[in-house]
Amino acid sequence: MTLFRRFARSTAFRTLAVILVLAVAWNLYLSLRAPGKIDPALAAAVEQGEPLRVSVVLPFPPERFHSLKLQSYGHVMGVDGDTINLRAVRPESVSALAKIYWVERVEAYSEGAG
């Protein structure tokens, strides 16, 4: 029996295979769910290709970690309740924001929002 066949029948291989399948399934789920989190008005603004101001709505009050994580997508303008407002968000980053599992919605920023 070859080394590869022995490895393929081992518990370690099965464990790695299950982890790989779960990781791919999770990423596929996040990718399929992301477009539904983006506000239609924001989706139209993304098409223009200009840096955007967005409001990222969370299902809970954000903590420091969430603000720091979202800083990699744009500059934090402020936090208002369950919403973190960002400016200078690149259009391609809107989709990436929506793929974050703890983000509920990504909307166009409105002046009255914070």
C-alpha positions, 0 to 999 in steps of 0.5 A: 500500500502506498503512503498516500493511500494509507494517509487517505484512509487515516483519521487525520485525512478525514478530519482535514477533509471535513474541515475543508468542506465546512470552510468551503461551505461557510464561505459559499454561504457568506458569499451567497448571503452578502448581496441581500445585505447591501441596500439597493441605493448603495448598490447603485452608488457602487456602480459609479466607482467613487469612494463611498460613505456607508453605514454598517448595521450590526445586530448588537452594539459594536465594541472596540474590536468591531470598529477596529476591524471595519477600519480596514475598509474605511475611516470610522466617522462614528458609532450610533447605536448599532451602526458604525458609519464609515467614509472613504470606502472603496466600491469593491469593499462594500461586498467584502463588508457584507460578507462579514458574518456579524454584519446585518446590513450595509446601507448608504450613509445619511446625514441624520444617521450620526 
